[in-house]
Amino acid sequence: MSQDAQQRLLMTIDETRTTLGGISRTQLWKLSKAGEVTQVNIGTRAFFTVKSVEQYVDRLAGVAAGAA
């Protein structure tokens, strides 16, 4: 299996919250509803795509860099 195939594509709710600095579940759901991060469901479990979380952080960094 290639290294790319081994890279995780999804994070759990708690992993996503931790990755985003320990934000609350409510804030995470607000980001999801606003389309800032992408939620997917497998059965009854909710996950967030690693790619969408990385893109969200990149957008935040870009705004911060532009404000400086």
C-alpha positions in Angstrom: 0.0 0.0 0.0 1.4 3.4 -0.9 2.0 6.1 1.6 -0.8 8.2 0.1 -3.3 5.3 0.6 -2.2 5.0 4.2 -3.0 8.7 4.9 -6.3 9.2 6.7 -9.1 10.8 4.9 -11.5 11.3 7.7 -11.4 12.4 11.3 -13.9 11.8 14.1 -15.7 14.7 15.8 -13.4 14.7 18.7 -10.3 14.5 16.5 -11.6 17.4 14.4 -12.3 19.5 17.5 -8.8 18.8 18.8 -7.2 19.6 15.5 -9.0 23.0 15.4 -7.6 24.0 18.8 -10.2 22.3 21.1 -13.3 24.1 19.8 -16.7 23.1 21.1 -19.0 20.7 19.4 -21.4 23.6 18.9 -18.8 25.6 17.1 -17.9 22.6 15.0 -21.5 22.1 13.9 -21.7 25.8 13.1 -18.6 25.5 10.8 -20.2 22.4 9.2 -23.6 24.1 8.6 -21.7 27.2 7.1 -19.9 24.9 4.7 -16.5 25.7 6.2 -15.7 22.0 6.9 -17.2 19.0 5.2 -19.1 16.4 7.3 -19.7 12.9 5.9 -21.7 10.1 7.6 -20.9 6.4 7.5 -23.9 4.7 9.0 -24.8 6.7 12.0 -21.3 8.0 12.6 -20.3 11.5 11.6 -16.8 12.3 10.3 -15.1 15.3 8.9 -12.8 15.2 5.9 -9.1 16.0 6.6 -8.9 17.9 3.4 -11.7 20.3 4.3 -10.2 20.9 7.8 -6.8 21.6 6.2 -8.4 24.0 3.7 -10.3 25.8 6.5 -7.1 26.4 8.5 -5.3 27.6 5.3 -8.1 30.1 4.7 -7.8 31.3 8.3 -4.1 31.7 7.9 -4.5 33.6 4.7 -6.9 36.0 6.4 -4.5 36.5 9.3 -1.6 37.1 6.9 -3.6 39.6 4.9 -4.5 41.5 8.1 -0.9 41.9 9.2 
